[in-house]
Amino acid sequence: MGRFFLLLILVAGFLTGATTTAGAQEAATGKEASSTDPMAAFRTDKGLISLTKVVPELTPVSDYTGDLWRRATLFGDPGGWRSRLYGHGVTIDAQLTQVYQGVASGGSASGSGHAQYNGLFEANVTLDTAKAGLWSGGLIILTEQSSFGHPLKNQAGDLSPVNATALWPEAYEDSSVLMEYFLIQALPFNTVALVGRLDPSNYLDLNSFSDTSDNQFLNVSMNSNPLFSRFLTYSTYALLFMTKVTEDFTFAYGAWTPNSQPGHYRGNWTDYGAAVYPMFKYKAYNHPGMIQAIAAFTSKNAVDVGNPNFVPGVITGNVPTKSNNWVVELSGEQYFWEPMGASVPQAEGGRKEDFHVPTKDFAQDRPGLGIFYRFSFTPEDRSAYDIYLSGGVGGRGVIPSRPFDRFGVGSYWLKESSDFSNQPVISQLLQDEVGVEAFYNFAITPWMQLSADVQWIGPAIRSSDDAVVLGTRLNTRF
């Protein structure tokens, strides 16, 4: 469950423009660029430009060396073989996330006192096409996921899953699926393209404080927008582009197959989904911030929850639908404190290396303390819940001598559509759902992180009581 978008912005802004310039120079002269080539440091011995030389953290791990307590992986670099593979463009990485979670009080009739354990194993393989001697600016990515155990499902009376790790690769099922096989390719005009089978949640609705269940919040609605589930799956065929228009403005856009399901490798091409995703970076009182908007559309039919025949249709299995659907979201983050040294070069008295781990997730979780927020809306006549709102406070490295620890406190609200609630019987069964969650992610080492998590759920199911859910999570990177 990696995150690439912010790192790909660096690629789009730094690599592609220089690639075009250097490529034009080589085409004109028939020779490699001279020593004044701004991309010289990122070229292989064959003159190809390597993405992982430009942004090493595009791969899950970029440096395997170091002692047991400081390195990025448990197994490190035995015999130097992982470093040699990395030098030839190949990485092989894996992580295991284990969750033990229970309903301490409230929830459904069988919820209180109910506890469950589950695990999610993820293996990643990447190939840098330049280091492999193939072509410039390419990175091929494969991701396999396997799940096991019996996670909490609806014992808390919840609409939003209290354990997001249970949704990969196939929700609440023991399964093993090749989820991703796609190419990242640098293009001219400050653009990066992604094409193949991928998990769109790695590129939409991102946030430094709340977008991965590996080491941040566990509840789905605290890490992402649950309304997007009607528009995409966690493994779909897609073509996405990211263009860096200015230093502070990036525009992403793309299309995908919304009906393709994990494990169904032929895909389902009967409908399409599309989105545009402008993102703006700024600074407020010298601290970084980001605001982003997402507008998504799908041609697949949506359930017509405002239809008078909705309830009879549910009973008979002939549920009325409406064509097309759309959703919009506005979200962002704002830092208001950063620890000394986290963004100050060593030459100026800082100790930036104290906060650095050569991995993708730590590279995208900038040290500091800040707020995050999300607001989303979809038509109330074709969605049971049409408004989503979440926000809170999060951070990393806020405790002195604990640069890798993370924490977050936040809440969410899912508003029931008025068209849906006006249906006979429905208003007696369902209501709005609200939730509050807090976690602390204790980094035993950079490669092993133990979290404590607590959630309070005001459930959507009226027959359920307010629930308190306690959980612990162990994430290990091998």
C-alpha positions in Angstrom: 0.0 0.0 0.0 2.6 2.4 -1.1 2.3 6.1 -2.0 4.0 7.6 -5.1 2.3 10.8 -6.0 4.4 13.3 -4.1 7.6 11.6 -5.2 6.4 11.5 -8.8 5.9 15.3 -8.7 9.7 15.6 -8.0 10.3 13.4 -11.0 8.0 15.5 -13.2 9.5 18.8 -12.2 13.2 17.8 -12.2 13.8 14.9 -14.5 11.6 15.4 -17.6 12.5 18.9 -18.5 16.2 18.0 -18.3 15.6 14.7 -20.1 14.1 16.6 -23.0 17.0 19.1 -23.1 19.7 16.4 -22.9 17.9 14.2 -25.4 17.7 17.1 -27.9 21.4 17.7 -27.4 22.3 14.1 -28.0 20.0 14.0 -31.1 21.6 17.1 -32.5 25.2 16.0 -31.9 25.0 12.3 -32.1 27.0 12.1 -28.9 26.3 11.9 -25.2 25.8 15.1 -23.3 29.0 16.7 -22.0 30.1 17.0 -18.4 28.0 20.1 -18.2 24.9 18.0 -18.7 22.6 18.8 -15.7 21.5 15.2 -15.7 25.0 13.7 -15.7 24.8 12.5 -12.1 21.6 10.6 -13.0 22.9 8.8 -16.1 24.0 5.2 -16.2 27.2 4.2 -17.9 25.2 3.8 -21.1 24.0 7.4 -20.9 20.4 6.5 -19.9 18.6 8.5 -17.3 17.6 6.6 -14.2 14.5 7.4 -12.2 15.8 5.8 -9.1 19.0 7.9 -9.3 16.8 11.1 -9.5 14.4 10.0 -6.7 15.7 6.9 -4.9 12.6 6.6 -2.7 10.5 5.7 -5.7 11.2 2.2 -4.6 10.0 0.8 -1.2 13.7 0.8 0.0 16.6 2.5 -1.6 19.4 1.7 0.8 19.8 -1.7 2.6 23.0 -1.0 4.5 23.4 -0.1 8.2 23.3 -1.8 11.6 20.2 -3.7 12.9 18.9 -0.7 14.8 19.2 1.9 12.1 18.7 0.2 8.8 15.5 0.2 6.8 14.9 -3.6 6.6 15.1 -6.5 9.0 17.4 -8.6 6.8 19.6 -5.7 5.6 22.1 -6.4 2.9 23.5 -9.9 3.4 26.7 -10.3 1.3 25.9 -7.1 -0.4 23.5 -8.8 -2.8 20.6 -6.4 -2.4 22.9 -3.4 -3.1 24.2 -5.1 -6.2 20.7 -5.8 -7.4 19.7 -2.2 -6.8 22.8 -1.1 -8.8 21.4 -3.1 -11.7 18.0 -1.7 -11.3 16.2 -4.4 -9.4 14.6 -4.3 -6.0 12.9 -7.1 -4.1 11.1 -6.0 -0.9 8.4 -7.2 1.4 6.4 -6.1 4.5 4.0 -7.7 6.9 1.2 -5.8 8.7 -0.5 -7.6 11.6 -3.6 -6.3 13.4 -5.3 -7.5 16.6 -8.4 -5.5 17.2 -11.5 -5.9 19.4 -14.8 -4.2 20.4 -14.2 -3.2 24.0 -17.9 -2.0 24.4 -21.0 -1.4 22.4 -21.4 -2.2 18.8 -23.8 -4.8 17.4 -25.5 -7.4 19.6 -22.5 -9.7 19.3 -19.9 -7.0 19.1 -18.9 -6.2 22.7 -15.9 -8.2 23.7 -15.4 -9.6 20.2 -11.7 -9.5 19.1 -10.0 -10.7 15.9 -6.6 -11.0 14.3 -5.5 -10.6 10.7 -2.4 -10.1 8.6 -1.5 -8.6 5.2 1.7 -9.5 3.4 2.9 -7.4 0.5 5.8 -8.2 -1.8 7.2 -5.6 -4.2 9.5 -6.0 -7.2 10.7 -3.0 -9.3 12.9 -2.7 -12.4 14.6 0.6 -13.3 14.8 0.4 -17.1 17.8 2.7 -17.4 19.9 0.7 -14.9 18.9 -2.4 -16.7 20.2 -0.9 -20.0 16.8 -0.7 -21.7 15.6 2.9 -22.0 15.6 6.2 -20.0 13.1 7.3 -17.5 11.2 4.1 -16.9 10.3 2.1 -13.7 8.4 -1.2 -13.9 6.5 -2.1 -10.6 4.9 -5.4 -9.5 3.0 -5.8 -6.2 1.7 -9.0 -4.8 -0.5 -9.1 -1.7 -1.7 -12.0 0.5 -4.1 -11.8 3.4 -5.0 -14.2 6.2 -6.9 -14.3 9.5 -10.3 -13.0 10.5 -10.5 -9.2 10.9 -13.3 -7.4 12.5 -16.1 -6.8 10.0 -19.2 -5.2 11.3 -19.2 -6.1 15.0 -18.9 -2.4 15.8 -22.1 -1.7 13.9 -20.0 0.4 11.6 -20.5 1.5 8.0 -16.8 2.5 7.6 -14.5 -0.4 8.1 -12.5 -0.1 11.4 -9.6 -2.0 9.9 -8.6 -0.9 6.4 -5.9 -3.7 6.1 -8.8 -6.2 5.8 -9.8 -4.7 2.3 -6.6 -5.9 0.5 -6.3 -7.8 -1.8 -10.0 -9.0 -1.6 -12.2 -7.6 1.2 -12.5 -9.9 4.2 -11.2 -13.0 2.4 -8.0 -15.0 2.6 -6.5 -14.5 -0.8 -3.2 -14.0 -2.7 -3.4 -11.6 -5.7 -0.9 -9.9 -8.1 -2.4 -6.5 -7.6 -0.1 -4.2 -9.6 2.0 -4.6 -12.8 2.6 -1.2 -14.4 5.1 1.2 -15.9 6.0 4.7 -14.7 7.5 6.6 -17.6 9.0 10.1 -17.7 7.7 12.1 -20.7 8.4 15.5 -22.2 6.6 18.6 -21.0 7.2 17.9 -17.3 4.9 14.9 -17.4 5.0 11.4 -15.9 2.7 8.7 -17.1 1.6 5.5 -15.4 0.1 2.7 -17.4 -1.0 -0.8 -16.5 -2.7 -2.5 -13.6 -2.4 -0.4 -10.4 -4.1 0.6 -7.2 -5.6 4.1 -7.7 -5.7 4.7 -4.0 -1.9 5.2 -4.1 -2.4 8.3 -6.2 -5.8 9.9 -5.2 -6.7 11.5 -2.0 -3.2 11.6 -0.5 -2.1 13.2 2.7 1.1 13.3 4.8 -0.8 12.5 8.0 -3.6 10.2 7.0 -3.5 7.9 4.0 -2.0 4.5 4.8 -3.2 1.8 7.2 0.4 0.4 7.4 1.4 2.9 10.0 -1.2 5.7 10.3 -5.0 5.4 11.0 -6.8 2.1 10.8 -10.3 3.2 10.0 -10.9 3.6 6.2 -12.6 7.0 6.6 -9.6 8.4 8.4 -7.2 7.4 5.7 -9.2 8.0 2.5 -12.6 9.0 1.1 -15.0 6.0 1.3 -17.2 7.5 -1.4 -14.5 6.7 -3.9 -15.4 3.0 -3.5 -18.2 3.5 -6.1 -15.7 4.7 -8.7 -12.7 2.4 -8.5 -11.3 -0.8 -7.0 -7.9 -1.5 -5.5 -6.6 -3.2 -8.6 -7.7 -1.7 -12.0 -6.4 -1.0 -15.4 -5.5 2.6 -15.7 -3.7 5.3 -17.6 -2.7 8.3 -15.4 -0.7 11.4 -16.1 0.9 13.9 -13.8 2.1 17.3 -15.2 4.0 19.8 -13.2 2.8 23.1 -14.5 4.7 25.3 -12.1 6.9 24.7 -9.1 3.8 24.8 -6.9 1.0 23.5 -9.2 0.7 20.0 -10.4 -2.2 18.7 -12.6 -3.0 15.0 -12.6 -5.6 13.3 -14.9 -6.4 9.9 -16.1 -8.9 7.1 -16.7 -9.5 3.5 -15.5 -11.8 0.5 -15.6 -14.0 0.8 -12.5 -15.4 -2.7 -12.7 -12.1 -4.6 -12.8 -11.7 -6.7 -9.6 -8.6 -7.9 -7.9 -7.6 -11.3 -9.2 -9.6 -11.0 -12.4 -6.7 -10.3 -14.7 -8.7 -9.9 -17.9 -10.4 -6.9 -16.3 -13.9 -5.6 -17.0 -13.9 -3.0 -19.8 -17.7 -2.4 -19.9 -17.4 1.0 -18.2 -14.8 3.7 -17.6 -13.9 6.1 -14.9 -12.0 9.4 -15.2 -10.7 12.1 -12.9 -8.9 15.4 -12.8 -6.7 16.2 -9.8 -5.1 19.7 -9.4 -2.8 20.1 -6.5 -1.3 23.3 -5.1 1.6 23.6 -2.7 2.2 26.8 -0.6 3.8 28.1 2.5 2.0 29.7 5.4 4.2 31.4 8.1 7.1 29.5 6.5 5.6 26.1 7.0 4.5 23.9 4.0 0.9 23.3 3.1 -1.0 21.6 0.3 -4.6 21.9 -1.1 -6.0 19.5 -3.7 -9.3 19.0 -5.5 -10.5 15.8 -7.1 -13.4 15.5 -9.6 -14.2 12.0 -10.7 -16.8 10.5 -13.1 -17.8 7.0 -13.9 -20.1 5.7 -16.6 -21.2 2.7 -14.5 -24.7 2.7 -13.2 -25.4 3.9 -9.7 -28.2 2.7 -7.4 -31.1 5.1 -7.6 -31.7 5.5 -3.9 -34.4 8.2 -4.5 -36.6 5.9 -6.6 -40.0 5.0 -5.0 -39.4 1.4 -6.1 -36.0 1.2 -4.4 -37.1 -0.9 -1.4 -39.4 -3.2 -3.5 -36.4 -3.6 -5.9 -34.1 -4.6 -3.1 -36.6 -7.3 -2.0 -37.1 -8.6 -5.5 -33.5 -8.2 -6.6 -34.4 -5.7 -9.3 -32.8 -2.6 -7.8 -33.4 0.6 -9.9 -30.3 2.4 -11.2 -29.3 5.6 -12.8 -26.6 6.0 -15.4 -23.4 7.7 -14.6 -22.1 9.1 -11.3 -19.7 11.7 -10.1 -17.9 12.8 -6.9 -15.9 15.9 -5.9 -13.5 16.4 -3.0 -11.5 19.2 -1.5 -8.7 18.2 0.8 -5.4 19.4 2.2 -2.8 19.7 4.9 -0.9 22.4 6.7 2.2 22.0 8.9 2.5 24.5 11.8 5.6 23.1 13.5 8.7 21.3 12.3 11.4 19.9 14.6 14.8 21.5 14.6 17.0 20.0 11.9 14.3 18.3 10.0 14.5 20.7 7.1 17.8 22.5 7.9 20.9 21.3 6.0 23.7 20.0 8.1 26.0 22.7 6.7 23.7 25.3 8.4 23.7 23.5 11.8 20.8 21.1 11.2 20.9 17.3 11.5 18.5 16.3 8.7 20.0 12.8 8.7 18.4 12.1 12.1 15.0 12.1 10.4 15.9 10.2 7.3 15.1 6.6 6.5 15.7 5.4 2.9 12.2 4.2 2.3 9.2 5.5 0.4 6.9 5.9 3.3 9.3 7.9 5.5 10.3 10.1 2.6 6.7 11.2 2.2 5.9 11.7 5.9 7.8 14.9 6.5 8.7 15.4 10.2 6.6 17.9 12.0 3.1 18.6 13.3 0.1 19.7 11.3 -3.5 19.4 10.4 -5.4 17.6 7.6 -8.9 17.8 6.2 -11.2 16.3 3.6 -14.6 17.3 2.3 -16.5 15.3 -0.4 -19.9 15.3 -2.0 -21.7 13.0 -4.5 -25.3 13.2 -5.7 -27.8 12.3 -3.0 -30.1 10.5 -5.5 -27.5 7.9 -6.4 -25.6 7.3 -3.2 -26.8 6.1 0.2 -24.3 8.4 1.9 -23.6 11.6 -0.1 -21.4 13.8 2.2 -18.1 12.8 3.8 -16.0 15.0 6.1 -12.9 14.2 8.0 -10.0 16.0 9.7 -7.5 16.0 12.5 -4.0 16.5 13.7 -1.0 14.3 12.9 2.8 14.3 13.1 6.1 12.6 13.0 9.2 13.1 15.2 7.4 15.4 17.7 9.1 13.8 20.7 12.8 14.5 21.1 15.0 11.4 20.4 12.0 9.7 18.7 12.4 10.9 15.0 10.5 8.0 13.4 7.4 7.8 15.7 4.1 8.9 14.2 0.8 9.8 15.7 -2.7 11.1 14.7 -6.0 12.2 16.2 -9.0 12.8 14.0 -12.7 12.3 13.3 -15.0 11.6 10.4 -18.7 12.1 9.4 -20.7 10.2 6.8 -24.0 11.8 6.1 -26.9 9.7 5.0 -28.5 10.9 1.8 -31.9 12.5 2.4 -33.3 10.7 -0.6 -32.1 7.4 1.0 -33.3 8.2 4.5 -36.8 9.1 3.1 -37.3 5.6 1.9 -39.8 3.6 3.9 -38.1 1.4 6.6 -34.6 2.7 5.8 -34.9 5.6 8.2 -35.7 3.2 11.0 -32.6 1.1 10.2 -29.8 3.5 9.3 -28.5 7.0 10.2 -25.4 9.2 9.9 -22.2 7.7 11.1 -19.5 9.6 13.1 -16.2 8.3 14.4 -13.1 9.4 16.3 -9.7 7.7 16.2 -6.3 8.2 17.8 -3.1 6.2 17.2 0.5 6.2 18.2 3.0 4.5 16.0 6.1 3.5 18.0 9.1 2.9 15.8 11.0 0.1 17.6 13.4 0.3 14.7 12.9 1.9 11.3 11.9 -1.5 10.0 9.6 -2.5 12.9 6.7 -0.3 14.1 4.2 -1.1 16.8 1.0 0.9 17.0 -1.7 1.4 19.6 -5.1 2.5 18.2 -8.4 3.5 19.8 -11.7 4.3 18.0 -15.1 5.5 19.1 -17.9 4.8 16.6 -21.3 6.4 16.5 -22.6 3.7 14.2 -24.8 4.0 11.1 -26.8 0.9 12.2 -29.5 2.2 14.6 -29.8 -1.1 16.4 -26.1 -0.9 17.4 -24.8 1.0 20.4 -21.9 3.5 20.3 -18.8 1.4 20.2 -15.2 1.6 21.5 -12.7 -0.4 19.4 -9.2 -1.0 20.7 -6.4 -2.3 18.5 -2.7 -2.9 18.0 -0.7 -3.2 14.8 2.8 -4.5 14.0 4.4 -3.5 10.7 7.6 -5.2 9.7 9.7 -4.5 6.6 12.0 -7.3 5.5 
